[in-house]
Amino acid sequence: MTDHPFTSHREAALTLLNGAYRLSRKAGQFLGQLAVDDSPMSEAQADWLAKLLDRAGLPPLAAGETQ
């Protein structure tokens, strides 16, 4: 879909939710929360999102977005 890092966690979450990626219910709920909540992610949330993006073969978040 894109070769460039995602500029926001919302953009990354929506890409995962709208794509044909295999997600658990828990992952879907997590991504839905990220899609609507603009508050900064915790380190644990950033790690989980990074893992989901990696598993889907998508680029990571842009540097600094995880803070």
C-alpha angles and dihedrals in degrees: 000000000000135000095198124086115264113258095209138024088235092059091048093048094049091049091054093045095047097043130081092260122140108243134171120235089252092052090048091052091048092050091047089055091050091049093059103030117077095187117116117273123244119241090256092052091048090051092050093048090049090053092049092050092048093049090051092050092243127139120264129252116282115265112279096022092101094066 
